[in-house]
Amino acid sequence: MPLQAPAFCVLLGPDLAGKSSAMAALRQDPDPRRLISADDAFLAPEHALIGRLRREVVREVAAREDQWSPEFFAAMLQTAVLHLRDRLLDDSGGGPAVVDSYYYKLLAKCRLAGLPENPMFAWWRSFPQPRHVIYLDVSPETAWRRSRRGARLNRLEHYGQVPDPDSFQRYQADLHKVMREEIRDLPVTVIEEQTDPERTAAAIRKVLAHELG
């Protein structure tokens, strides 16, 4: 029997599209919706393990791919996927929710790491599906500038060992392609690059008001 979840939307986009900043702005709303994310800023103290695991995956697994199989990499990322699903299904939370990336972005990163398909992905795809996907777009030039010319990037945001504009932009283009393939059967609203996080949040609020009430 499929898992039952409250109505929810997914906020998705390539790296440095501004999702975290937009969610931080949404968090300041007088009556904020449930915001579900594996980012440290949105993790309850009892779930801090998720943040530690994500950092170790980047530091130990992604950066030393000759030591770990793509399957092991995907298994480690699954902890974040299951955390998002569990928080979505948590009865104590209740009400509509906005989920940061859900499994779509992590699945795409697994595929770009050399695992085109895996039975684990079929399980992820069986999870509750969102009412709507809000996709934040960003130009390669803006994303590179936000990365401080690569200084803020981690090993899961570019090709090769050392980031440069080409390795970053090629990775982000492939990430965009795989994510859009994954959500091709879902209703999607694309929000073009905005001048500041509040404008982005305002555009997101319009979609959420229509989809979640």
N, C-alpha and C positions, 0 to 999 in steps of 0.2 A: 504494500500500500504506500503511495507517495506520501512523503512528509508534508504536513500542513503548516503553513507559515502565514503570518499576517501580511497584508499588502506591503510591498516594499519596492523601492527604486534603487538602481545601482548607479553610482557615480564612477565613471570610467574615463580613462585617457592615457596617453603616453606619459613617460617620465617627465617631471617638471612642467606638467600642464596646469598645475595650480590646484589640484584636488584638496590637498591638506589645508591650504590657505582658505579655500572656499568653505570647507567643513568647519574650520575654526570660526569663520564669520557666521555660519548657520548656527553654531553652538551658542552664539550670543543672542539669538532670537528670544523674545519674551516667553514664548511657549515652544521651545525647540522640539523637533521630532527626534525619535531615537536615531542616534548616529553611531553606526557600527563600523569599526576599523581595527586593523591590527597595528596601526601606528601607536607609538608610545603615548602620545598625548591623549589618546582615546581609550587606553587600556586601564581597567580597574586594577588596583594594587594586587588583587588576588590572581590577576592574569598577566602579571609582569613577565612570567616565563616566556610568553609568546614573543615579546620584544627581544629578550635575550637570545632566543633561538634564531630569530630572523637575523640578528647581527652576526651570530656565529656562522649561519649558512653563508652569508656574504663573505665573511673573513676567512673561514676555514674551507668551505666546500667549493663555492664558486671561484674563489681565487686560486684554488689548487685542483683544477679539474682533472689533472693527470692522476690524482690520488683517489678520486671518487667517481662512481659510475653515474650516468644521467638518471638512472632509476633511484639511486640513493638520494640524489639532489631533489628529485620530485617527492620522495617520501618525506624529506625534511620540510619542504614547503607545504606539504599536506597538513602539518600542524596548524599553520595559519588559516588554511582553507576551512578546516574543521572548527576552528575557533569562530570564524565568521558565521558559519552555519549554526553552531550551537547558540551563539548570542542571538541570532535571528529567531531561533525556535524557543528561546527562553521565555516561558510563560510569565515570569515575574516582570519582564520588561513591558510586554503588551504594546499594542498600538502599531501604527505604520512606522516604517523604518527607512533610513537611507543607508545603504551598505557601500563601503569604499571598495570598489573594484571587484568584490565577490571573488569567485574562483577564476574569472575570465583572464585577468592579467597574469596571475601566477601560472595558469595553464599555458598561456602564450610564452612566458619566460622558460617554462620547461621545454616547450617545443624548440625554442631558439637555442637551448642548451644541448640539443641533440637527441631529444626523445619525441619523435613525431607523433606516436600514439602509445597508449598504455591502458590496461584495464582500469587503472585508477582514474583516468580521465572520464571513462564511461560512468563511473560511480559519481564523480563530481557533477556530471551533466544530469544525473537523476535528482539532484537537489532541487528544492523549490525555485521556480523561475520568477524573475521580477516582473512587475507590471510595466515597467518602462526602464530604459537605459538612457542616462544623460551623459553624453560623450563630450568631454572638454577637448577642444582642439588647440593646438599651439604651433607656431611656426618653428622650423628647425633653428632659425637664427635666435629667436627669443629663448628657446629651451637651452641652447648652448650658452647664451649670456647668463641665464639664471643659474647655470651650473658653475658659474665663475670660470668659464673656459676650461671645464673639466675638473676643477679642484674639488667640487662637491660630489662628483660621481662615484658610484660604487661599481663593483665588477659585474653587476647585473643590469647595467645601463648602457653598455657600449661593447663593441667587439674588441678583441685583442687585450693585451695586458695593460697598455697605456692609452688613455682616451685622447683622441684628437677630433676635430670637427667631422672628418669623414667617417671614422669608426663609430662615432656617436650618432650621426645622422642616418647611417645605414642601419644601425641597430634599431633606432626609433622608427624608421620607415617599415622595417620588417615586423616590429612589435605592433604597430598600428594595423598592418595588414592582417596579422593572425588574430588580433582581438576583434577586428571587424568581421572576420570570417566566423568567429565563435558566436557573435551576437546577430548574425545576419537574419535570423528568423524572429527577432524580437523588435518591438517598437523602439525606435531610437530618435532622440532629439540631439542634434549637434549644436553645441554652443561655441561659437567662434571666439578666438582670442580676444579678451577684454583688456582694458587699460589698467584695472586694479582688481583685487580680490572681491571687493564689495559689489562691483558691477557683475562679476561672475556669479556671486551668491544671489544677487537680485534676479538674474536670468534663471538660475536653478530654482529659486523659490516659485517662479511662475509655473514651471513645469510641475513641481511638487504639488502646488495648490490644485492644479488640474487633475493630476493622477492620484493623489492621496487625500485630497480634501483638506 
